[in-house]
Amino acid sequence: MSEDYYEILGVSRDASEKEIRSAYRKLSRKLHPDIAGPDSEEEYKKVTVAYETLSNPTKRQAYDMGGAGGPGMGGPFGFGDIFETFFSAAGASQGPVPRGRRGQDTLRIIEVDLNTIAFGSTEEFIIDTAVRCPTCDGSCCKPGTSPRTCSGCGGSGTVRQVQRSLLGNIMTSSPCPTCGGHGTIIEDPCDECSGEGRVRSKRPISIDIPAGIDHGTRIRMSGQGEAGPGGGPAGDLYVEVREKKHPVFTRVGDDLTVGLSIPMTAAALGTTIKLDTLDGEQEVHVPAGSQPNDEIALDGLGVGRLHRKGRGKLRIKLKVETPSALNAEQKELLEKLAQLRGEDNFEVKHGSSGGFFANLRDKFSNL
């Protein structure tokens, strides 16, 4: 006859999950071999098997249907042995679970100016993240000590139990509750990291920003993220690049655009203007007869191209300024210019062939 799991845990047959869990915790603390000694190991295993069965609603129902302390359901044909063998193989331990786990990825946002975007640069910054503990080097143990093999599972990381079911006895395995499936117990954790294997620290990061990178692009730096617990590998660091707004130039792809205001006389006669650019002072030739919104393009003075050689253009959009306040002499000179150009009697006549808008169009097209 098998022992009654309810009696082992000291609970009634209608005990709630909370009552079963509470009873198991009290008994496991009392009977654990590390506390009560090696003589209590068998009793401790019985308590664990009873808890694993009664804490699972499906297993508990199957157990109750088999009857407390009753025989297995294998019958004379040996079905119980067959299923025990099958499930024992299916639930066999895959070995203890490593303590080390991969650290989380980290995202850092940096803002760079237009010069960095145009020419590329190496940027440096400080991140506050988890790094491998310098005292224990990620082992989680106090220097000079090492993890001890768990007596609850013998270092396998799992415990095995026989469960009753309608089909017979089923052998199952589950993570050892004593060591959490690791197979070892750290009795003397590192004082600096409290057995975590990592600590918080600030460290410098250096990253190459390529010329022509787009606003919002994320650069992945493998293994530069948060260190994993238990000496696990570090995650990745993602650096998102954001472009600061420039007070003068506007970026459009690989090109830069800028507005340039010139006097009406300079637009009519043509001129050469010195303009400050990202490459220093440059001479810009404005051809005679330039009109408002005309564009002058300077090759190779834009932003570096990300995936190919060379740089974009600097596009200069002309804004022609019309004088709004003239003194007597200036007004006289402009009136004389208007007479010489036949523009002193500018008017739009109504009723002529083509109508008002046609005449208006002709006047503007002749300017």
C-alpha positions in Angstrom: 0.0 0.0 0.0 1.3 3.5 -0.9 1.4 6.2 1.7 -1.4 8.8 1.8 -0.2 12.1 0.4 -2.7 14.0 2.5 -1.4 12.4 5.6 2.2 13.1 4.6 1.4 16.8 4.4 -0.9 16.7 7.4 -3.9 18.3 5.6 -7.5 17.2 5.1 -8.7 15.7 1.8 -10.6 18.9 1.1 -7.7 21.2 1.8 -7.3 24.3 -0.4 -4.3 25.0 -2.5 -3.2 27.7 -0.1 -3.4 25.2 2.9 -1.4 22.6 0.9 1.3 25.1 -0.1 1.5 26.4 3.5 1.9 22.8 4.9 4.6 22.0 2.4 6.6 25.1 3.2 6.6 24.3 6.9 7.6 20.7 6.3 10.3 21.4 3.7 12.0 23.9 6.0 11.8 21.4 8.8 13.0 18.3 6.9 15.4 19.7 4.4 18.7 17.7 4.6 20.7 20.9 4.8 18.8 21.7 8.1 17.7 18.4 9.5 20.7 16.4 8.3 21.1 13.6 5.7 18.8 11.2 7.7 15.8 13.3 6.7 16.4 13.1 3.0 13.9 10.2 2.3 11.2 12.0 4.3 11.9 15.2 2.5 11.5 13.5 -0.8 8.1 12.1 0.2 6.9 15.5 1.2 8.1 16.9 -2.1 6.3 14.2 -4.1 3.1 14.7 -2.1 3.2 18.4 -2.7 4.0 18.2 -6.5 0.9 15.9 -6.8 -1.6 17.7 -4.6 -0.6 21.3 -5.8 -1.5 20.4 -9.4 -5.3 20.2 -9.9 -5.1 17.6 -12.7 -2.6 15.4 -10.8 -4.7 15.8 -7.6 -7.9 14.7 -9.4 -6.2 11.6 -10.9 -4.7 10.8 -7.5 -8.1 11.1 -5.8 -9.7 8.8 -8.4 -7.0 6.2 -7.7 -7.8 6.3 -3.9 -5.6 7.3 -1.0 -3.0 4.6 -0.5 -4.7 2.5 -3.1 -2.9 0.4 -5.7 -1.9 1.7 -9.1 -4.1 1.4 -12.1 -1.7 -0.7 -14.2 -3.7 -3.9 -13.9 -2.5 -7.4 -14.8 -1.4 -6.4 -18.3 1.4 -4.2 -17.1 0.1 -0.9 -18.4 1.5 0.9 -15.3 5.0 -0.3 -16.0 4.8 0.7 -19.7 3.6 4.3 -18.9 6.1 4.6 -16.1 8.9 3.7 -18.5 7.6 6.1 -21.2 7.1 9.1 -19.0 10.3 8.5 -17.2 12.2 8.9 -20.5 10.0 11.8 -21.6 10.5 13.7 -18.4 14.2 12.9 -18.0 16.4 15.7 -16.8 18.2 17.8 -19.4 20.8 18.7 -16.8 20.9 21.6 -14.3 19.9 25.1 -15.4 22.9 27.5 -15.7 22.8 30.4 -13.4 24.2 32.7 -16.1 21.6 34.4 -18.3 21.9 36.9 -21.1 21.7 40.6 -20.0 19.0 42.9 -21.3 19.6 45.1 -24.3 20.1 48.9 -23.7 18.9 51.9 -25.7 20.8 55.2 -25.5 19.8 58.3 -27.4 22.5 60.8 -28.5 22.1 64.2 -30.2 24.7 65.2 -32.8 25.1 68.5 -34.7 25.1 68.9 -38.5 28.9 68.9 -38.8 28.9 65.4 -37.4 26.2 64.3 -39.8 28.0 65.9 -42.7 31.5 64.6 -42.1 31.1 61.7 -39.6 32.7 61.6 -36.2 33.6 59.4 -33.1 31.4 60.2 -30.2 32.0 59.4 -26.6 29.4 59.2 -23.8 28.9 57.5 -20.4 26.3 54.8 -19.7 25.1 53.7 -16.3 24.4 49.9 -16.5 25.1 46.5 -15.0 28.6 45.2 -15.4 30.2 41.9 -14.3 31.1 42.0 -10.6 34.9 42.7 -10.4 35.2 40.9 -7.1 33.7 37.5 -8.0 34.0 37.8 -11.8 30.4 36.8 -12.2 30.6 33.5 -10.2 28.3 34.9 -7.5 30.5 33.4 -4.8 32.7 35.0 -2.2 36.3 34.8 -3.3 37.9 31.5 -2.3 34.5 29.7 -2.2 32.5 27.7 -4.7 28.9 26.5 -5.1 28.0 23.3 -3.2 26.2 20.4 -4.9 22.5 20.4 -3.9 21.6 17.4 -1.7 18.0 17.6 -2.7 18.6 16.7 -6.3 22.1 15.4 -6.2 23.3 18.1 -8.6 20.9 17.1 -11.4 18.7 20.2 -10.9 15.5 18.1 -11.0 13.5 15.9 -8.7 11.5 12.8 -9.9 8.2 11.6 -8.6 5.8 8.7 -9.4 2.2 9.9 -10.0 -0.9 7.9 -10.1 -3.2 8.2 -13.0 -6.0 6.3 -14.7 -3.4 4.7 -16.9 -1.1 3.7 -14.2 2.0 5.1 -12.5 3.7 8.0 -14.3 7.2 9.1 -13.6 7.6 12.9 -13.9 10.4 15.3 -13.2 10.4 19.0 -12.1 13.0 21.6 -11.1 14.4 21.0 -7.7 12.7 23.5 -5.3 15.8 23.6 -3.1 18.3 24.9 -5.7 15.8 26.3 -8.3 17.0 23.7 -10.9 20.7 24.9 -10.8 22.0 21.7 -9.1 24.2 23.7 -6.8 23.7 26.0 -3.8 25.7 29.1 -3.1 26.3 29.1 0.6 28.7 32.1 0.7 27.5 34.7 -1.8 29.8 37.5 -2.9 29.5 40.6 -0.6 29.9 43.1 -3.3 27.1 41.9 -5.7 25.1 39.9 -3.1 25.4 36.8 -5.2 24.0 38.4 -8.4 27.3 38.2 -10.3 26.9 41.8 -11.5 26.9 45.4 -10.1 25.8 48.8 -11.3 28.5 51.0 -12.7 29.2 53.8 -15.1 31.5 53.1 -18.0 32.6 55.1 -21.1 31.4 54.2 -24.6 33.0 55.2 -27.9 31.0 55.0 -31.1 31.7 55.8 -34.8 29.0 58.0 -36.4 29.2 57.6 -40.2 28.7 60.6 -42.4 25.2 60.8 -43.9 23.5 58.9 -41.2 19.7 59.6 -41.0 17.9 61.1 -38.1 16.5 58.3 -35.9 18.9 55.6 -37.1 19.9 53.0 -34.4 23.4 51.6 -34.3 23.8 48.2 -32.7 26.8 47.6 -30.5 27.0 43.8 -29.8 27.8 42.8 -26.3 27.9 46.4 -25.0 24.6 46.3 -23.1 23.7 45.1 -19.7 25.8 42.3 -18.2 23.9 39.1 -17.5 23.3 37.8 -14.0 25.5 34.9 -12.8 28.3 35.7 -15.3 25.9 35.5 -18.3 26.7 37.3 -21.6 25.9 40.9 -21.9 23.1 42.2 -24.1 23.4 44.6 -26.9 23.6 48.4 -26.8 21.5 50.3 -29.3 22.5 53.9 -29.9 19.8 56.1 -31.6 21.2 59.1 -33.4 19.2 62.3 -33.5 20.2 65.3 -35.5 20.1 68.8 -33.9 18.4 71.5 -35.8 21.0 73.9 -37.4 20.4 77.6 -37.1 21.2 78.3 -40.8 21.2 75.2 -43.0 18.4 72.7 -43.6 19.2 69.1 -44.5 17.3 67.4 -47.3 18.8 64.0 -47.9 22.5 64.5 -48.9 21.9 68.1 -49.8 21.9 71.3 -47.7 19.6 74.2 -48.4 19.9 77.8 -47.3 18.1 81.1 -48.2 20.2 84.0 -49.4 18.8 87.6 -49.4 20.3 89.9 -52.0 19.4 93.5 -53.0 17.4 94.1 -56.2 20.3 95.8 -57.8 22.6 92.8 -57.1 20.1 90.5 -58.7 19.9 92.7 -61.7 23.6 93.4 -62.2 25.0 90.2 -60.8 27.5 90.0 -58.0 29.9 87.7 -56.0 29.0 87.1 -52.3 31.1 85.4 -49.6 29.0 82.8 -47.7 30.0 80.9 -44.5 29.5 77.1 -45.1 30.4 73.9 -43.2 33.6 74.0 -45.2 34.5 77.6 -44.3 34.0 80.7 -46.3 33.0 80.2 -50.0 32.5 82.7 -52.9 29.0 82.5 -54.5 28.6 84.0 -57.9 25.1 85.4 -58.5 24.5 85.9 -62.3 23.0 89.1 -63.6 19.3 89.0 -64.0 18.7 86.5 -61.2 15.1 86.2 -60.1 13.5 85.5 -56.8 13.6 81.8 -55.8 16.3 81.1 -58.3 18.7 78.3 -57.0 22.4 78.2 -57.1 23.9 74.7 -56.4 27.5 74.2 -55.2 28.7 70.6 -55.6 30.4 68.8 -52.8 29.4 71.1 -50.0 26.5 69.1 -48.7 26.3 66.0 -46.5 28.5 63.0 -46.9 26.8 60.1 -48.6 26.2 57.1 -46.3 26.7 54.2 -48.7 28.8 55.8 -51.5 31.6 58.3 -52.0 31.3 62.0 -52.2 29.0 64.6 -50.7 25.7 66.2 -51.7 25.2 69.8 -52.9 24.7 73.1 -51.1 21.6 74.6 -52.6 21.2 78.4 -52.3 17.8 79.8 -52.8 17.8 83.5 -53.7 15.5 86.0 -52.1 15.5 89.4 -53.9 14.9 92.3 -51.6 12.8 95.2 -53.0 13.6 98.5 -51.2 10.6 99.8 -49.2 12.0 103.2 -48.2 13.7 105.5 -50.8 15.2 108.9 -50.4 14.7 111.6 -53.0 17.8 110.8 -55.0 17.2 107.1 -55.0 13.6 107.6 -56.1 14.7 109.9 -58.9 17.2 107.3 -60.1 14.6 104.6 -60.1 12.2 106.7 -62.0 14.8 107.5 -64.6 15.5 103.7 -64.9 11.8 103.1 -65.4 11.7 105.7 -68.1 14.7 104.2 -69.9 13.1 100.7 -69.7 9.7 102.0 -70.8 8.2 101.1 -67.5 7.2 104.5 -66.3 3.6 104.2 -67.6 2.8 100.7 -66.4 -1.0 100.1 -66.5 -3.5 97.4 -67.2 -6.2 98.2 -69.7 -9.6 96.7 -69.5 -11.7 95.5 -72.5 -8.8 94.8 -74.8 -8.5 91.6 -76.8 -8.0 88.7 -74.4 -9.5 90.4 -71.4 -8.1 91.6 -68.1 -6.1 88.5 -67.1 -4.6 88.2 -70.6 -3.3 91.8 -70.5 -2.0 91.3 -66.9 -0.2 88.2 -68.1 1.4 90.0 -71.0 2.6 92.8 -68.7 4.3 90.4 -66.4 5.8 88.4 -69.1 7.5 91.4 -70.7 9.2 92.5 -67.4 
